[in-house]
Amino acid sequence: MEISGTLTKANLSRHLMGTMGFTKKDADVLVNTFLSSIIAALRAGDSVELRGFGSFRLRERKPRMGRNPRSGQSIQVPSKRVVFFKIGKDLRAKLVDPTAKLRE
């Protein structure tokens, strides 16, 4: 079973049901638990590394001057934390740069 189009939680659950033989309930619990674990780690300030796929971490964006697109008026944009994803070497080699060496 192959996933096509946008990967959603529902599509991922269906894929687990088809390939691993999980029930819908078990597949949903697995997907939700996995995603909740990532969110909890990021909230705690930890980074999340999925070997061969990539890593997630929080970055602090500094406050800056922005512009209101409607009025053109300058506004102060406060600092904020954003999730940053860095693609792993194996995934990059498969998707972006087929000439890159894969980890053995």
Order of alpha helices (4+ residues) and beta strands (2+ residues): alpha-alpha-beta-beta-beta-beta-beta-alpha
